[in-house]
Amino acid sequence: MKKKPLILITNDDGITAPGIRALIDVMKEIGDIVVVAPDSPQSAMGHAITIHNTLSLNKISKPDAGFDEYSCSGTPVDCVKFAVSEVIKHKPDLCVSGINHGSNSSINVIYSGTMSAAIEAGIEGIPSIGFSLADFDWNADFEVVKPYVKRIAEQVLENGLPDGVILNVNFPREKSYKGVKVCRQANAMWVEEFDKRKSPHGRDYYWLTGKFVNLDKGEDTDEWALKNGYVSVVPVQFDLTAYHAMQQLNSWKLDG
């Protein structure tokens, strides 16, 4: 009998988020699962880790749940580190992160706690996927994404991923999809400003606000795919070396 794959599940919206519950439902159909997720929302934490405070881990699954589930006081990346080192104590066959409430397309991959958890697993040599739905509603409907989540996860388990590559999968807010597009990350950015206000005590305080601007007109990007009703799959990597710039830098007089 073929052994079931062991799948680590995490997220950045917190252990109680409906998105991770949907991901648990799907992954239980594929293999044995272990859940380690933040005990509170950790959106936009990026690749932050906890080094100046202690961490705690709380087992919350019931005996009849059929899998182990833990809440962690740290960041999404902390959750992955904890899972590999203290909970599972070896590398799982797959790590899936999400399903995030909100898109993580384009430049958002840099800020995303969802994707940073998946990237951390990738650094550990674990095939990893981050899943996000472009719907910030806490009561978002995840049913439409489940068949795609299952198919993509099964394909990664069957085929593996190139070394150092993690999948960033985003779903548009639609009731059905035209298909799946393997894309590049769009050239888009946040144009930000700070909303300045005064507290009742007369002190200034600020809220970060802004708008998302897509500067990319290409039809091979994640932003184009999402806008046109497709699921976007972007292979990302944690090697940030700009190889194309090395020749130019080597022509500089850096040695003095």
Summary of the structure (lengths in Angstrom):
residues: 256
radius of gyration: 19.5
end to end distance: 65.4
largest distance: 69.3
contacts: 825
relative contact order: 0.14
helix: 27%
strand: 30%
